[in-house]
Every structure is written in structure tokens, then in C-alpha cells.
């Protein structure tokens, strides 16, 4: 039975080594560079940038970034109305800024075509022609180089539908092969769309994005299918961005970018090298102490510590966790904690041996007596790590995550893997009467 356990441990070691070698690990902004944005929410006449609005902005930004398939972002609230967004490894910074900062307010507005001599129209003339709520705007057509080809005046009236009435959005093409966005309304939105198209047959319906008219198709007949399309002079990339924004929803309040920093990877690479050196030196010092103080059991403890390192790295890679510099500090810290369980157990074994118990019985009693102390110490530390993870943000959460993983893995290696190794060695050496857990004098 003991040999089977040892074979399982060896198989587990090989598996963890494979994962550690072949699977990538996500690096945080401080390790691989990237972009850091600071956004500030702005009040509007209808909505104040309060806590609920800020939380809504964070949710929309996270949803947009997730749909784009970027690396795990770090999004935190800063002060009363500011938000920091960290994007490790981002290459196209302009694209990211557009995606994050655009309001993406989609509106369907009742409209009427205006006469050509709009320059001479006063507000009173506009009210007489189109009604009290009407305002003058222009449908602008541009060529492939962005030059204005045509400006058609239009009277805008009431907003009848918004992005909140959308159920889904997807890219597509029209009968001429031009890029469009296919949209489907919710049941309530479909009813509104049917009513407004029935009411305005023969008139245009202006489709606006962030206050700009992107299309103003004429309504030829009532549309009751609950779906429509948005067309305009869009490139393929613009269509993709528009779909992402519509799916994620509009920002509850506008945001202004107050800081845009590009973080280079040079500092991160230097930190990685120093952290590696710190980990190696720490590992060697811990092993030297354990071997000097506990001799052969100390060697088993060092082998268990090697398992600890492999298991921690495997878990981080399999979970696609983002490793930051504080996270590395947490891993290095828990290397010392990882052998703490062995120290407690070895001391108990020594005491039981001094009481006259046989070696195997002393080992059994040492693990039994040490279990309660180890659980008490690690559970209280895990509670602290959980509080840091739940209430902290950014680097603090990274430190808490690796600390928590390290504590759990340290208990596994100390109580199970090291025990299997010690049992195997004691069985092997028992015949030769050479195994001892006495402290060196």
C-alpha cells in the first residue's frame, strides 16, 4: 500500500512538472508592462455620478474588455468618482482607449427631413415646421478617406428607443455586401419599434450613437419582427467594436480619461529576475536549516518543499491566475510557512521518542499531535488571506491569492506527501536501524 502511495506521489510530481513547464502563466501589469488608465465619471443633467453609477461603469467596462478577449483586467475604484483600469500586455492602446472610454449611447429618434435652406431658419421657424421638441441636425456622408461628401439637414424629435431595449447585436452584411449590425429588440422594445414605425411611415428614423447620427433610413412600412439593422460607413473593425459596445451596454454616465500611462516591461523583467533569485536563495537557506537541524527527516522535508513549489505553480497556471510582484512575494513567504508544519511534527516526534515510544509509534503520535496546531495556525492565516482578498484590490488581492494557495498546499505537502516519504524511508531503513529523528547536538 505504501508503494502505491509513493507511485501516486511520483506520478503527481511528473504531472505538476509538465504543467509548470508547458502551461503559460499570466503576468500582471507590474511584470510584463501594459496600459494603465484613470477615468473620471461625469455628471449629466439626468444622472449623477454616484456610487451606483460608478459601479455600473465598472461592470460595463469589464464586460467590454472580456468580450474583446483581452487579458484579465484589473479595475478598481479610486476616490469618489475615479476608476483605474490596468491592462497587462496590451498592444493596441488606441483601440483599448476607444473601447473603454466611449459612452456607446444608442438612440432611435423620431425625425423629419428638413428643407435645404436650414442656415436661415430660426428656432421659431424650426418649431413651426417640425414642432416644439424638434432640433436641427445633419446626416453626414463621408468618403473612404474621411472627407465629408454630403450634409443632409434633418429635424430630430423624441428619442423612442435606446440601447437598453436591445436583446442582441451581431455583425452582418446587406444585399450590397456592406457591413451592417443586425440588432434584435426585447419583447418590450419590439412593441415600441412596431408602434413607432407604424406611426412614422414615409418619415426617417434617425439612429444615433453617442450623439452622432450614423444612419437615418426612411420607414417604408410598419416593422413588426422585432429586429432591424444599423448601416453606415463602417469598417470591419468599427463594426466589431460597435457590436461589443452594444452587447455590453452603454456606460451609465460619461467618463473622461484623466490619465493614460504606458508601463514598459523593463522594470517587470528586472523584478522577475530578482524575485527568482530571492526564491532560490530562500529555498536553499530553508533546506540547509532543515537538513542541519533534523538530518534525514529534514531531507524529506526539503523534497516536500519541492513538491510545494511545483503544486503552487501548477495551480496558478491551471487557474489562469494573474501573477503580480506582490503575488510572487506571497509565494516566497509561504515557502517558509510550508516547512513550519514539518518543524512542528518533527518536534512532537522527538518528544514522543524521548518518552520511550518506538520510532513508528512516535511518528504516528507526532503527526496526530501536530495536526491540531497546524490546522489552527493555517486556518487563522487563511482567514486573514480571505479578508485581504475580499476587501483589498489590485496588488493586495494578488498577494492574498498566492498566500491562500500557498497555505493550503503547505498543509497538503506537510501532512500527506512528507508523511508518505518519511514512512517509506523508515520502512526501508528500519531493517538497518539507522533512521533517527533526533535533533543534532
C-alpha positions in Angstrom: 0.0 0.0 0.0 2.8 2.4 0.9 4.5 1.7 -2.5 1.3 2.6 -4.3 1.1 5.9 -2.4 4.6 6.6 -3.4 4.0 5.9 -7.0 1.0 8.2 -6.9 3.1 10.9 -5.4 5.7 10.4 -8.2 3.0 10.5 -10.8 1.6 13.7 -9.3 5.1 15.2 -9.3 5.6 14.4 -13.0 2.1 15.8 -13.9 2.9 19.1 -12.0 6.3 19.4 -13.7 4.6 19.0 -17.1 2.0 21.7 -16.3 4.7 24.0 -14.9 6.9 23.7 -17.9 4.3 23.8 -20.8 1.5 26.0 -19.5 1.9 29.8 -19.6 1.3 32.0 -16.6 -0.4 35.4 -16.8 1.8 38.2 -15.7 0.4 41.4 -14.1 1.0 44.9 -15.3 4.0 45.3 -13.0 5.7 42.3 -14.5 5.0 42.5 -18.3 4.1 46.1 -18.8 0.9 47.4 -20.5 -1.5 50.3 -20.0 -3.0 52.0 -17.0 -6.0 54.3 -17.5 -7.6 56.6 -14.9 -11.2 57.5 -15.8 -13.3 60.1 -14.1 -17.1 59.9 -14.2 -19.0 63.0 -15.3 -22.4 64.1 -14.1 -25.2 64.6 -16.7 -28.4 66.6 -16.4 -30.3 63.4 -15.7 -27.9 61.2 -13.8 -25.4 62.0 -11.1 -22.1 60.1 -10.9 -22.9 58.5 -7.6 -21.8 55.0 -6.2 -24.4 53.1 -8.2 -23.4 54.9 -11.4 -19.7 54.2 -10.8 -20.4 50.5 -10.1 -22.4 50.4 -13.4 -19.4 51.9 -15.3 -17.1 49.3 -13.8 -19.4 46.5 -14.8 -19.8 47.8 -18.4 -16.0 48.3 -18.8 -15.3 44.8 -17.6 -17.9 43.3 -19.9 -16.5 45.2 -22.9 -12.9 44.0 -22.2 -14.0 40.4 -21.6 -15.9 40.3 -24.9 -12.8 41.7 -26.7 -10.8 38.7 -25.3 -8.1 40.8 -23.7 -6.1 39.6 -20.7 -7.7 39.7 -17.3 -8.1 43.4 -16.4 -7.6 45.0 -13.0 -10.4 47.5 -12.5 -10.6 49.4 -9.2 -12.4 52.4 -7.9 -10.3 55.4 -6.9 -11.7 58.1 -4.7 -15.2 59.2 -5.2 -15.7 59.2 -8.9 -12.5 57.9 -10.5 -11.7 54.4 -11.8 -8.3 52.9 -12.6 -8.1 50.2 -15.4 -4.9 48.1 -15.8 -4.5 46.1 -19.0 -1.3 43.9 -18.8 0.3 43.1 -22.1 -2.0 45.3 -24.2 -0.5 46.2 -27.6 -3.1 48.4 -29.4 -3.6 51.1 -26.8 -5.7 53.4 -29.0 -8.2 50.6 -29.7 -8.4 49.9 -25.9 -8.9 53.5 -25.1 -11.8 53.8 -27.6 -13.4 50.6 -26.4 -13.2 51.6 -22.7 -13.9 55.3 -22.8 -16.7 55.6 -25.4 -20.2 56.1 -23.9 -21.9 53.9 -26.6 -25.3 55.6 -26.2 -27.5 54.1 -28.9 -30.7 56.1 -29.6 -33.6 55.7 -32.2 -35.1 59.2 -32.7 -38.2 60.3 -34.5 -37.2 62.6 -37.3 -38.3 64.6 -40.4 -36.2 65.7 -43.4 -35.6 69.5 -43.2 -35.7 71.9 -46.1 -32.4 72.8 -47.8 -32.1 76.4 -46.7 -31.6 75.5 -43.0 -29.0 78.2 -42.4 -31.7 80.8 -42.4 -34.0 79.0 -40.1 -34.5 80.4 -36.6 -35.6 78.4 -33.6 -39.1 79.8 -34.1 -39.1 78.6 -37.7 -38.0 75.1 -36.7 -40.8 75.0 -34.1 -43.3 76.0 -36.7 -42.0 73.5 -39.2 -41.4 70.4 -37.1 -42.8 71.0 -33.6 -41.7 72.4 -30.2 -39.4 69.4 -29.4 -37.6 69.5 -32.7 -33.9 70.3 -33.1 -31.8 70.7 -36.3 -29.0 68.2 -37.1 -27.2 66.8 -40.2 -26.8 63.4 -41.7 -23.2 63.4 -42.9 -21.8 61.2 -45.6 -18.0 60.7 -45.8 -15.8 59.0 -48.4 -13.2 56.3 -47.7 -10.6 58.9 -46.7 -13.0 60.5 -44.1 -13.8 63.6 -46.2 -17.3 65.0 -46.0 -19.2 64.4 -49.2 -22.7 65.5 -48.3 -24.6 67.0 -45.4 -28.4 66.5 -45.3 -30.4 68.6 -42.8 -32.8 66.7 -40.6 -35.1 67.6 -37.7 -34.7 65.4 -34.7 -37.6 64.9 -32.2 -38.2 62.4 -29.5 -36.0 59.5 -28.5 -38.2 56.5 -28.8 -35.8 53.6 -28.3 -32.3 53.2 -26.7 -29.7 50.5 -26.3 -31.5 49.3 -23.2 -34.2 48.0 -25.5 -31.8 45.7 -27.3 -31.7 41.9 -26.8 -28.7 41.1 -29.1 -26.4 42.6 -31.7 -24.3 40.8 -34.3 -22.2 41.8 -37.4 -23.5 41.1 -40.9 -23.7 42.4 -44.4 -26.5 43.9 -46.5 -27.6 42.9 -50.1 -24.8 45.0 -51.4 -22.1 43.5 -49.3 -21.7 46.5 -47.0 -21.0 45.9 -43.3 -24.0 46.3 -41.0 -25.0 45.5 -37.5 -28.0 43.2 -37.0 -30.0 44.0 -33.9 -32.8 42.3 -32.1 -35.1 44.1 -29.6 -36.5 42.8 -26.4 -40.2 42.0 -26.3 -40.9 45.5 -24.9 -38.5 47.1 -27.4 -40.1 45.2 -30.3 -43.5 46.6 -29.4 -42.1 50.1 -29.2 -40.4 49.7 -32.6 -43.6 48.4 -34.2 -45.6 51.3 -32.8 -43.1 53.9 -33.9 -42.6 52.5 -37.4 -46.4 52.3 -37.8 -46.8 55.9 -36.7 -44.0 57.3 -39.0 -44.4 55.6 -42.3 -42.7 57.7 -45.0 -40.5 59.5 -42.5 -36.9 58.9 -41.5 -35.9 57.2 -38.2 -32.6 58.6 -37.0 -30.2 56.1 -35.4 -27.7 57.9 -33.2 -24.6 56.7 -31.4 -23.0 58.9 -28.8 -25.0 61.9 -30.1 -23.9 61.4 -33.8 -26.3 60.3 -36.5 -24.9 57.2 -38.1 -27.9 56.3 -40.2 -31.4 57.8 -41.0 -33.3 55.2 -43.0 -36.8 56.0 -44.3 -39.6 53.9 -42.8 -41.4 52.3 -45.8 -43.8 50.2 -43.8 -44.5 49.1 -40.2 -41.8 46.7 -38.9 -43.2 44.1 -36.5 -40.4 41.5 -36.5 -38.6 42.9 -33.5 -35.3 43.2 -35.4 -33.6 45.9 -37.5 -30.2 46.8 -38.9 -27.7 49.6 -38.4 -25.9 50.7 -41.5 -23.3 53.3 -42.2 -19.8 53.9 -43.4 -18.3 51.4 -41.1 -15.1 49.4 -41.5 -14.9 45.8 -40.3 -13.1 46.8 -37.1 -15.6 49.6 -36.4 -18.5 47.0 -36.8 -16.8 44.7 -34.3 -16.3 47.5 -31.8 -19.9 48.6 -32.2 -21.2 45.1 -31.6 -19.1 44.8 -28.4 -20.3 48.1 -27.1 -24.0 47.3 -27.8 -23.8 43.9 -26.2 -22.0 45.2 -23.1 -24.4 48.2 -22.9 -23.9 51.9 -22.6 -22.0 53.5 -19.8 -24.4 54.8 -17.2 -22.6 58.2 -17.2 -19.9 59.6 -19.5 -16.3 59.2 -18.5 -13.3 61.4 -19.1 -9.8 59.9 -19.4 -7.6 61.9 -17.0 -4.5 59.7 -17.1 -3.2 57.3 -19.7 0.1 55.6 -18.8 2.1 53.1 -20.8 4.1 50.8 -18.5 7.2 49.3 -20.0 8.3 45.7 -19.3 11.9 46.6 -18.3 11.1 47.1 -14.7 8.9 44.0 -14.7 11.7 41.8 -16.1 14.1 43.1 -13.6 11.6 42.4 -10.8 11.1 38.8 -12.1 14.9 38.1 -12.1 15.3 39.5 -8.6 12.3 37.5 -7.4 13.7 34.3 -8.9 17.0 34.9 -7.1 15.1 35.6 -3.8 13.1 32.4 -4.2 16.3 30.3 -4.9 18.2 31.8 -2.0 15.2 31.3 0.3 14.8 27.7 -0.8 18.5 26.9 -0.3 18.5 28.5 3.2 15.4 26.7 4.3 16.7 23.4 3.1 20.1 24.0 4.7 18.4 24.7 8.0 16.1 21.7 7.9 18.9 19.3 6.9 21.3 20.7 9.6 18.7 20.6 12.4 16.8 17.4 11.5 19.2 15.4 9.3 17.4 12.8 7.2 13.8 13.9 8.1 15.0 17.4 7.0 15.9 16.0 3.6 12.3 14.6 3.4 11.0 18.0 4.3 13.1 19.6 1.5 11.7 17.1 -1.0 8.2 18.0 0.2 9.1 21.7 -0.2 10.0 21.0 -3.9 6.5 19.4 -4.3 5.0 22.5 -2.7 6.7 24.8 -5.3 5.5 22.6 -8.2 1.9 22.3 -7.0 1.6 26.1 -6.3 2.9 27.0 -9.8 0.6 24.3 -11.4 -2.5 25.7 -9.7 -1.7 29.2 -10.7 -1.2 28.2 -14.3 -4.3 26.0 -14.5 -6.5 28.7 -12.9 -5.1 31.3 -15.3 -4.3 33.5 -12.3 -2.6 36.8 -13.0 0.8 36.8 -11.2 1.9 40.2 -9.8 5.0 41.2 -7.9 3.1 41.1 -4.5 1.9 37.7 -5.6 5.4 36.5 -6.0 6.2 37.9 -2.6 3.3 35.8 -1.2 4.7 32.6 -2.8 8.2 33.2 -1.4 6.7 34.0 2.1 4.7 30.8 2.1 7.8 28.7 1.4 8.9 29.3 5.0 5.4 28.6 6.2 5.4 25.3 4.1 8.1 23.8 6.3 6.5 25.1 9.5 4.2 22.0 9.7 7.3 19.8 9.4 9.1 21.6 12.2 6.0 21.1 14.5 5.7 17.5 13.6 9.4 16.7 14.0 9.5 18.3 17.4 6.5 16.2 18.5 8.1 13.1 17.1 11.3 13.9 19.1 9.4 14.3 22.3 7.5 11.1 21.8 10.7 9.3 21.0 12.2 10.6 24.3 9.3 9.2 26.2 10.4 5.7 25.0 7.9 5.1 22.2 9.2 3.1 19.2 10.1 5.1 16.1 7.0 4.3 14.0 4.7 4.9 17.0 6.5 8.2 17.7 5.9 9.2 14.1 2.2 8.4 14.3 1.8 10.3 17.5 3.9 13.2 16.2 1.6 13.6 13.2 -1.5 13.2 15.3 -0.5 15.8 18.0 0.9 18.2 15.4 -2.3 18.1 13.3 -4.3 20.4 15.6 -1.6 23.0 15.9 -1.0 23.1 12.2 -4.7 23.4 11.4 -5.2 26.2 13.9 -2.2 28.2 12.6 -3.1 27.8 9.0 -6.9 28.4 9.3 -6.3 31.7 11.1 -3.8 32.7 8.4 -6.3 31.6 5.7 -9.0 33.8 7.3 -6.6 36.8 7.1 -5.9 36.0 3.4 -9.6 35.7 2.7 -10.3 39.1 4.2 -7.4 40.7 2.2 -8.8 39.1 -1.0 -12.4 40.2 -0.4 -11.8 43.7 0.8 -8.5 44.5 -0.9 -7.9 45.4 -4.5 -5.2 45.1 -7.2 -1.8 44.0 -5.8 -3.3 43.3 -2.4 -5.6 40.7 -3.9 -2.7 39.1 -5.8 -0.8 38.8 -2.6 -3.8 37.3 -0.7 -4.5 34.8 -3.5 -1.0 33.4 -3.6 -0.8 33.4 0.2 -4.0 31.4 0.4 -3.0 28.9 -2.2 0.4 28.5 -0.5 -1.2 27.9 2.9 -3.5 25.2 1.6 -0.7 23.5 -0.5 1.7 23.7 2.5 -0.8 21.7 4.6 -1.1 19.1 1.8 2.7 18.7 1.4 3.4 18.8 5.2 0.7 16.4 6.3 0.5 13.9 3.4 3.4 14.0 1.0 6.1 14.4 3.6 4.4 11.7 5.7 4.5 9.2 2.8 8.1 9.9 2.1 9.0 9.5 5.8 7.1 6.3 6.1 8.8 4.9 3.0 12.2 5.8 4.3 11.6 4.5 7.8 10.4 1.2 6.4 13.5 1.0 4.2 15.9 1.9 7.0 14.2 0.1 9.8 15.9 -3.1 9.0 19.3 -1.4 9.3 18.4 0.5 12.5 19.9 3.7 11.1 16.9 6.1 11.0 16.7 8.7 13.7 14.7 11.8 14.2 16.9 13.2 17.0 18.0 16.7 16.8 21.6 17.2 16.0 23.6 18.2 19.0 
